Amino acid sequence: MTQSRDPVEPLLAAARGIEAPASLRARTLTRANEAWNQRAAPDRWRRTWESRPLRLAWAVVTAALVVANLALPLSRKTRPTEAGPVSQREADRELRDLVTLPRLEPSYVGMLGAEHTERPSRERPSSAAQPTKENHS
């Protein structure tokens, strides 16, 4: 009863016998050192910053946006108009319309199933009104 019932144990036991090649460590360290000493390829932002035409285009666009931002608010036509006062009655009606739930339509009740479509009555229904297996198609 001292045997382990772990299903992973046989897999790990089989993997313990595998040895990596002796030269793997040396090759890996050599290639990592070569990669470390190489100059990294320039990314998109560095290429953009080092490109004189792109820097000039960026400067022109930035200047145009600053000028437009300063010039547009000076125009009288762009100022927003203030909203007029709303009467209390209109505000109450709008709030009531937002808060009031719509009435339940009879067509929605049909989605619940046939047994929920009729209102229950106080009288017990007759057996003739009950569907039978012969009447059911």
C-alpha positions in Angstrom: 0.0 0.0 0.0 3.0 2.3 -0.2 2.7 2.7 -3.9 1.8 6.2 -5.2 -1.4 6.4 -7.1 -0.4 9.7 -8.7 -0.9 9.4 -12.5 1.8 12.0 -13.2 4.6 10.1 -11.4 5.2 7.6 -14.3 5.5 10.5 -16.7 8.0 12.3 -14.6 10.0 9.1 -14.0 10.3 8.7 -17.8 11.4 12.3 -18.3 14.2 12.0 -15.6 16.3 9.8 -17.8 16.5 12.3 -20.7 19.7 14.4 -20.7 20.3 17.6 -22.7 23.2 17.6 -25.1 26.5 18.7 -23.4 27.1 21.5 -25.9 23.5 23.0 -25.5 24.5 25.3 -22.7 27.6 26.7 -24.4 25.7 27.2 -27.7 22.8 28.9 -26.0 25.1 31.3 -24.1 27.1 32.1 -27.2 24.0 33.0 -29.2 22.5 35.0 -26.4 25.8 37.0 -26.1 25.8 37.6 -29.9 22.2 38.8 -29.7 22.9 41.1 -26.8 25.9 42.7 -28.6 23.9 43.4 -31.8 22.2 46.8 -32.2 18.4 46.5 -31.9 16.4 47.4 -35.0 14.9 50.8 -34.7 11.2 50.8 -33.9 8.5 52.9 -35.6 8.7 55.8 -33.2 12.5 56.1 -33.5 12.4 56.0 -37.3 9.7 58.7 -37.2 11.7 60.9 -34.9 14.9 60.5 -36.9 13.1 61.3 -40.2 13.2 65.0 -41.0 10.2 65.1 -43.3 8.0 63.3 -40.7 9.1 65.6 -37.9 8.4 68.6 -40.1 4.9 67.3 -40.9 4.2 66.6 -37.2 5.3 70.2 -36.3 3.1 71.7 -39.0 0.0 69.7 -37.9 0.6 70.5 -34.3 0.9 74.2 -35.1 -2.2 74.1 -37.2 -4.2 72.5 -34.4 -3.0 75.1 -31.8 -3.9 78.0 -34.2 -7.3 76.4 -34.9 -7.9 75.9 -31.2 -7.1 79.5 -30.4 -8.9 81.0 -33.4 -12.2 79.1 -33.3 -13.5 80.2 -29.9 -13.1 83.9 -30.9 -15.9 83.5 -33.4 -19.3 84.6 -32.1 -21.2 82.0 -34.1 -19.6 79.0 -32.4 -20.7 79.9 -28.9 -23.5 77.6 -27.6 -26.8 79.1 -26.8 -28.2 78.6 -23.4 -31.2 76.5 -22.9 -34.4 78.2 -21.8 -36.0 77.5 -18.4 -38.1 74.4 -18.3 -41.4 74.6 -16.4 -42.0 72.4 -13.4 -44.9 70.7 -15.2 -42.8 69.7 -18.2 -40.0 68.4 -16.0 -42.5 66.3 -13.9 -44.0 64.9 -17.1 -40.6 64.0 -18.5 -39.6 62.3 -15.2 -42.9 60.4 -15.1 -42.4 59.2 -18.7 -38.9 57.9 -17.8 -40.0 56.2 -14.5 -43.4 54.7 -15.5 -43.3 51.1 -16.6 -45.3 50.2 -19.7 -48.5 48.2 -19.3 -48.3 44.4 -19.9 -49.9 43.6 -23.2 -52.0 40.4 -23.6 -49.7 39.3 -26.4 -46.8 39.1 -23.9 -48.8 36.8 -21.7 -49.0 34.2 -24.5 -45.2 33.7 -24.3 -45.6 32.1 -20.9 -47.6 29.2 -22.2 -51.1 28.2 -22.7 -51.8 27.5 -19.0 -51.0 31.1 -18.1 -53.2 32.8 -20.8 -56.5 32.6 -19.0 -57.3 34.2 -15.7 -58.1 31.7 -13.0 -61.8 31.7 -12.0 -63.3 30.9 -8.7 -65.4 28.1 -10.2 -63.8 24.8 -11.0 -63.7 24.3 -14.9 -65.8 21.6 -16.3 -64.2 18.4 -17.6 -65.4 19.2 -21.1 -63.1 22.3 -21.2 -60.1 20.2 -20.2 -58.0 19.0 -23.2 -57.8 15.3 -23.4 -55.3 13.1 -25.2 -57.8 12.3 -27.9 -58.5 16.0 -28.6 -54.9 17.0 -28.6 -53.3 17.0 -32.0 
